[in-house]
Amino acid sequence: MKIIAKPLHVLAIAYLTAAGLFIVASYAAVVWSEGWWKLTELLSPFNVINWAVTVATLAPGIALQIASERVAARI
């Protein structure tokens, strides 16, 4: 099972890195085009839609990480 766990772990790290860079680039684009105040509105704790989309973006990578840990634990 270690043969499966290692690629899952590498894929999870790669996905989370790409998703994190995408989120940071999106925030930078908001600051660049609409200003700092718009970013503070976007990151407001009352903006539930933004948090839900961020979690949905990161969810596949987190699921892959959990799957790789469970597969590795079965060895």
Steps between C-alpha positions, in 0.01 A plus 500: 500500500797732537519506120161674498553720808809682371347621167184606685710703742700663218181578309342650814800725563510607134127576496507694827800701380333584168170587670675717757690687231177545306325647805790736575515607134126566504535720807790685337287557190220643714742740669649597165171563322264618774718601792574399856153587629334251263732226627402578858135472396575170327676357806232620742381224735146583393577412136402134530502439125872581474585265786286222348672538162842498666417181689361344181825589322715340768274200573635260233858550620400448862306187402803364315719567803257318732475210253879468478529494881230232530657287228842532664352403837360176357851366436 
